Amino acid sequence: MVCITIIKGRWKGRVRYFSGVRVIKAFMPFKLGEEVDPTEIFFGLVSHRNDWQVDYNRATSEELLVWFRAEIVARIMRALDEGRSVRFMSNEWSWQADGPNLLNLAQEIEDTIVNSGFNICLESDDENGVVIGTQGLE
């Protein structure tokens, strides 16, 4: 089970529960048991300018893989779009509206992470940017 708590924004304090990619507690506009796309859930939070935290303590390895990947991509996109940097190992990226395509830059970051061969964790996501750490080899 994955539990997402909204910690800042219009829906502050709301908690969402998912088993696999299914809603396990009904909330508008979703229905109990409805299948969702984790990427759409996180990008919905980004588009509404919400901050969130995710509890993966009761997640299966499959849930962790699907949800954490979507969360990291959303955090990367949000940071870049807000003019904050993204750091991973010895690399640091930032984006400016007159620079390279935002999606291409995000893909470059994701490719660097995937090709590193490391398991990753979110070290921080604050006004200084997003820092993605490593936790041993895959």
MIDOSE-1310 file (N, C-alpha, C; in nm, 2 decimals, decimal comma, always signed):
residues 138
mvci	+0,08/-0,12/+0,00/+0,00/+0,00/+0,00/+0,09/+0,12/+0,00; +0,05/+0,22/-0,08/+0,11/+0,35/-0,09/+0,02/+0,46/-0,03; +0,07/+0,54/+0,06/-0,01/+0,64/+0,12/+0,05/+0,78/+0,09; -0,03/+0,87/+0,02/+0,02/+1,00/-0,01/-0,06/+1,10/+0,07
tiik	+0,02/+1,19/+0,14/-0,04/+1,29/+0,23/+0,00/+1,43/+0,16; -0,10/+1,51/+0,14/-0,08/+1,64/+0,09/-0,04/+1,73/+0,21; +0,08/+1,79/+0,20/+0,13/+1,87/+0,31/+0,13/+2,02/+0,29; +0,10/+2,06/+0,17/+0,09/+2,21/+0,14/+0,00/+2,22/+0,01
grwk	-0,09/+2,32/+0,02/-0,18/+2,35/-0,09/-0,32/+2,34/-0,06; -0,41/+2,35/-0,15/-0,55/+2,36/-0,14/-0,61/+2,24/-0,06; -0,55/+2,12/-0,08/-0,60/+2,00/-0,02/-0,51/+1,95/+0,10; -0,44/+2,05/+0,16/-0,35/+2,02/+0,27/-0,42/+1,93/+0,37
grvr	-0,35/+1,82/+0,42/-0,41/+1,73/+0,52/-0,48/+1,61/+0,46; -0,51/+1,61/+0,33/-0,58/+1,50/+0,27/-0,48/+1,38/+0,25; -0,53/+1,26/+0,27/-0,45/+1,15/+0,26/-0,51/+1,06/+0,15; -0,43/+1,00/+0,06/-0,48/+0,91/-0,04/-0,41/+0,78/-0,03
yfsg	-0,49/+0,67/-0,04/-0,43/+0,53/-0,03/-0,45/+0,45/-0,16; -0,34/+0,38/-0,19/-0,35/+0,30/-0,31/-0,29/+0,16/-0,29; -0,35/+0,06/-0,35/-0,30/-0,07/-0,34/-0,27/-0,11/-0,49; -0,14/-0,13/-0,52/-0,10/-0,14/-0,66/-0,12/-0,01/-0,72
vrvi	-0,21/-0,01/-0,82/-0,24/+0,12/-0,88/-0,40/+0,14/-0,87; -0,45/+0,08/-0,77/-0,60/+0,10/-0,74/-0,62/+0,18/-0,62; -0,73/+0,26/-0,63/-0,77/+0,34/-0,51/-0,83/+0,25/-0,41; -0,79/+0,26/-0,28/-0,84/+0,18/-0,18/-0,92/+0,26/-0,08
kafm	-0,93/+0,38/-0,10/-1,02/+0,47/-0,02/-1,08/+0,57/-0,12; -1,21/+0,57/-0,13/-1,27/+0,66/-0,23/-1,25/+0,80/-0,21; -1,22/+0,88/-0,31/-1,21/+1,02/-0,31/-1,24/+1,08/-0,45; -1,30/+1,20/-0,45/-1,34/+1,26/-0,57/-1,21/+1,30/-0,65
pfkl	-1,20/+1,28/-0,77/-1,30/+1,23/-0,87/-1,29/+1,08/-0,89; -1,21/+1,01/-0,81/-1,19/+0,87/-0,82/-1,28/+0,79/-0,74; -1,30/+0,66/-0,78/-1,39/+0,57/-0,71/-1,31/+0,46/-0,65; -1,37/+0,40/-0,55/-1,31/+0,29/-0,48/-1,28/+0,18/-0,58
geev	-1,16/+0,13/-0,58/-1,11/+0,02/-0,68/-1,07/+0,07/-0,81; -1,09/+0,20/-0,84/-1,05/+0,25/-0,97/-0,90/+0,24/-0,99; -0,86/+0,21/-1,12/-0,72/+0,20/-1,15/-0,68/+0,34/-1,19; -0,56/+0,38/-1,13/-0,50/+0,51/-1,16/-0,36/+0,50/-1,22
dpte	-0,32/+0,61/-1,28/-0,18/+0,62/-1,33/-0,10/+0,70/-1,23; +0,00/+0,64/-1,16/+0,08/+0,72/-1,06/+0,13/+0,85/-1,12; +0,18/+0,84/-1,24/+0,23/+0,96/-1,30/+0,13/+1,08/-1,31; +0,01/+1,04/-1,34/-0,10/+1,14/-1,35/-0,13/+1,19/-1,21
iffg	-0,13/+1,11/-1,11/-0,16/+1,15/-0,97/-0,05/+1,25/-0,93; +0,08/+1,22/-0,95/+0,18/+1,32/-0,91/+0,18/+1,45/-0,99; +0,16/+1,43/-1,12/+0,15/+1,56/-1,20/+0,03/+1,64/-1,17; -0,08/+1,58/-1,12/-0,19/+1,65/-1,08/-0,16/+1,73/-0,95
lvsh	-0,08/+1,67/-0,86/-0,03/+1,75/-0,74/+0,06/+1,86/-0,78; +0,14/+1,84/-0,88/+0,23/+1,94/-0,93/+0,15/+2,06/-0,99; +0,06/+2,02/-1,08/-0,02/+2,13/-1,15/-0,10/+2,21/-1,05; -0,14/+2,15/-0,94/-0,22/+2,23/-0,84/-0,13/+2,29/-0,73
rndw	+0,00/+2,28/-0,75/+0,09/+2,34/-0,66/+0,09/+2,29/-0,52; +0,06/+2,16/-0,51/+0,06/+2,10/-0,38/+0,20/+2,04/-0,35; +0,23/+2,03/-0,22/+0,35/+1,95/-0,18/+0,29/+1,83/-0,11; +0,37/+1,72/-0,12/+0,32/+1,59/-0,06/+0,44/+1,52/+0,00
qvdy	+0,40/+1,42/+0,07/+0,49/+1,32/+0,12/+0,43/+1,18/+0,10; +0,51/+1,08/+0,08/+0,46/+0,95/+0,05/+0,52/+0,85/+0,15; +0,43/+0,77/+0,20/+0,47/+0,66/+0,29/+0,47/+0,53/+0,21; +0,59/+0,48/+0,20/+0,61/+0,36/+0,12/+0,64/+0,24/+0,22
nrat	+0,62/+0,26/+0,35/+0,65/+0,16/+0,45/+0,57/+0,03/+0,43; +0,45/+0,03/+0,38/+0,37/-0,09/+0,35/+0,36/-0,12/+0,21; +0,45/-0,06/+0,12/+0,44/-0,08/-0,02/+0,51/-0,21/-0,06; +0,46/-0,28/-0,16/+0,53/-0,40/-0,21/+0,64/-0,35/-0,30
seel	+0,73/-0,44/-0,34/+0,84/-0,39/-0,42/+0,79/-0,34/-0,56; +0,68/-0,40/-0,61/+0,62/-0,36/-0,73/+0,56/-0,22/-0,72; +0,49/-0,19/-0,61/+0,43/-0,06/-0,58/+0,54/+0,04/-0,57; +0,65/+0,01/-0,50/+0,76/+0,10/-0,48/+0,82/+0,14/-0,61
lvwf	+0,84/+0,04/-0,70/+0,90/+0,07/-0,83/+0,82/+0,17/-0,91; +0,69/+0,14/-0,92/+0,60/+0,22/-1,00/+0,58/+0,36/-0,94; +0,54/+0,36/-0,81/+0,51/+0,49/-0,75/+0,63/+0,58/-0,73; +0,74/+0,52/-0,68/+0,86/+0,61/-0,65/+0,92/+0,66/-0,78
raei	+0,92/+0,59/-0,89/+0,97/+0,64/-1,02/+0,88/+0,76/-1,06; +0,75/+0,74/-1,05/+0,66/+0,85/-1,09/+0,68/+0,98/-1,00; +0,70/+0,95/-0,88/+0,72/+1,06/-0,78/+0,85/+1,14/-0,81; +0,96/+1,06/-0,84/+1,09/+1,13/-0,86/+1,08/+1,21/-0,99
vari	+1,02/+1,16/-1,10/+1,00/+1,23/-1,22/+0,92/+1,36/-1,20; +0,81/+1,35/-1,12/+0,73/+1,47/-1,09/+0,81/+1,57/-1,01; +0,89/+1,53/-0,92/+0,97/+1,62/-0,84/+1,08/+1,69/-0,92; +1,14/+1,61/-1,01/+1,24/+1,67/-1,10/+1,18/+1,77/-1,19
mral	+1,06/+1,74/-1,25/+1,00/+1,84/-1,34/+0,96/+1,96/-1,27; +0,90/+1,94/-1,15/+0,85/+2,06/-1,07/+0,97/+2,15/-1,04; +1,08/+2,09/-0,99/+1,20/+2,17/-0,95/+1,25/+2,25/-1,07; +1,27/+2,18/-1,18/+1,32/+2,25/-1,30/+1,23/+2,36/-1,35
degr	+1,10/+2,34/-1,35/+1,00/+2,44/-1,39/+1,00/+2,56/-1,30; +1,03/+2,53/-1,17/+1,03/+2,64/-1,07/+1,17/+2,71/-1,06; +1,26/+2,67/-1,15/+1,39/+2,74/-1,15/+1,49/+2,68/-1,04; +1,45/+2,57/-0,98/+1,54/+2,51/-0,88/+1,63/+2,40/-0,95
svrf	+1,74/+2,37/-0,89/+1,83/+2,27/-0,95/+1,79/+2,13/-0,91; +1,85/+2,03/-0,98/+1,83/+1,89/-0,95/+1,98/+1,84/-0,94; +2,01/+1,77/-0,83/+2,14/+1,72/-0,81/+2,14/+1,57/-0,80; +2,23/+1,50/-0,86/+2,25/+1,36/-0,85/+2,39/+1,32/-0,87
msne	+2,45/+1,26/-0,77/+2,59/+1,23/-0,76/+2,67/+1,36/-0,79; +2,76/+1,36/-0,89/+2,84/+1,48/-0,92/+2,77/+1,57/-1,02; +2,65/+1,54/-1,06/+2,58/+1,62/-1,16/+2,48/+1,72/-1,10; +2,47/+1,83/-1,17/+2,37/+1,93/-1,13/+2,31/+1,99/-1,25
wswq	+2,18/+2,00/-1,26/+2,11/+2,05/-1,37/+2,01/+2,16/-1,32; +1,99/+2,26/-1,41/+1,89/+2,36/-1,39/+1,84/+2,40/-1,53; +1,72/+2,46/-1,53/+1,66/+2,49/-1,66/+1,61/+2,64/-1,65; +1,63/+2,70/-1,77/+1,57/+2,84/-1,79/+1,48/+2,83/-1,91
adgp	+1,38/+2,91/-1,91/+1,28/+2,91/-2,02/+1,34/+2,93/-2,15; +1,45/+3,00/-2,16/+1,51/+3,02/-2,30/+1,62/+2,92/-2,33; +1,63/+2,81/-2,24/+1,73/+2,71/-2,26/+1,67/+2,59/-2,33; +1,73/+2,47/-2,31/+1,69/+2,35/-2,38/+1,55/+2,32/-2,34
nlln	+1,49/+2,23/-2,42/+1,35/+2,19/-2,39/+1,34/+2,12/-2,25; +1,25/+2,16/-2,17/+1,23/+2,11/-2,04/+1,22/+1,95/-2,03; +1,14/+1,90/-2,12/+1,12/+1,75/-2,13/+1,25/+1,68/-2,16; +1,32/+1,74/-2,26/+1,45/+1,68/-2,29/+1,55/+1,68/-2,18
laqe	+1,55/+1,79/-2,10/+1,64/+1,80/-1,99/+1,60/+1,70/-1,88; +1,47/+1,69/-1,86/+1,42/+1,59/-1,76/+1,46/+1,45/-1,80; +1,45/+1,42/-1,93/+1,48/+1,29/-1,98/+1,63/+1,26/-1,96; +1,71/+1,36/-1,99/+1,86/+1,35/-1,97/+1,89/+1,31/-1,82
iedt	+1,82/+1,38/-1,73/+1,84/+1,35/-1,59/+1,80/+1,21/-1,56; +1,68/+1,17/-1,60/+1,63/+1,03/-1,58/+1,73/+0,93/-1,64; +1,78/+0,95/-1,76/+1,87/+0,86/-1,82/+2,00/+0,85/-1,74; +2,05/+0,96/-1,69/+2,17/+0,96/-1,60/+2,15/+0,87/-1,48
ivns	+2,03/+0,89/-1,42/+2,00/+0,81/-1,30/+1,99/+0,66/-1,33; +1,91/+0,63/-1,43/+1,89/+0,49/-1,47/+2,03/+0,43/-1,51; +2,11/+0,50/-1,59/+2,24/+0,44/-1,63/+2,34/+0,43/-1,52; +2,32/+0,50/-1,41/+2,42/+0,49/-1,30/+2,43/+0,35/-1,24
gfni	+2,32/+0,28/-1,25/+2,32/+0,14/-1,18/+2,30/+0,14/-1,04; +2,27/+0,26/-0,98/+2,24/+0,27/-0,83/+2,09/+0,27/-0,80; +2,06/+0,22/-0,69/+1,93/+0,24/-0,63/+1,93/+0,38/-0,58; +1,82/+0,45/-0,59/+1,82/+0,59/-0,55/+1,72/+0,62/-0,43
cles	+1,74/+0,73/-0,37/+1,64/+0,78/-0,27/+1,63/+0,93/-0,29; +1,53/+0,99/-0,23/+1,51/+1,13/-0,23/+1,57/+1,19/-0,10; +1,68/+1,26/-0,12/+1,75/+1,32/+0,00/+1,68/+1,45/+0,04; +1,64/+1,53/-0,05/+1,57/+1,65/-0,02/+1,50/+1,71/-0,14
dden	+1,40/+1,79/-0,11/+1,32/+1,86/-0,21/+1,28/+1,99/-0,14; +1,36/+2,10/-0,15/+1,33/+2,22/-0,08/+1,36/+2,34/-0,17; +1,37/+2,46/-0,11/+1,39/+2,58/-0,19/+1,53/+2,57/-0,26; +1,62/+2,49/-0,22/+1,75/+2,48/-0,29/+1,75/+2,38/-0,40
gvvi	+1,64/+2,30/-0,42/+1,63/+2,21/-0,53/+1,60/+2,07/-0,48; +1,62/+1,98/-0,57/+1,60/+1,83/-0,55/+1,73/+1,77/-0,54; +1,76/+1,69/-0,44/+1,88/+1,61/-0,43/+1,84/+1,47/-0,43; +1,89/+1,39/-0,52/+1,87/+1,25/-0,53/+1,99/+1,18/-0,49
gtqg	+1,98/+1,09/-0,39/+2,09/+1,02/-0,34/+2,10/+0,88/-0,39; +2,20/+0,80/-0,35/+2,22/+0,66/-0,39/+2,21/+0,58/-0,26; +2,17/+0,45/-0,29/+2,16/+0,35/-0,18/+2,21/+0,22/-0,23; +2,33/+0,21/-0,27/+2,39/+0,09/-0,32/+2,35/+0,06/-0,46
le	+2,41/-0,05/-0,52/+2,39/-0,09/-0,65/+2,26/-0,16/-0,67; +2,20/-0,15/-0,79/+2,07/-0,22/-0,82/+2,09/-0,37/-0,81
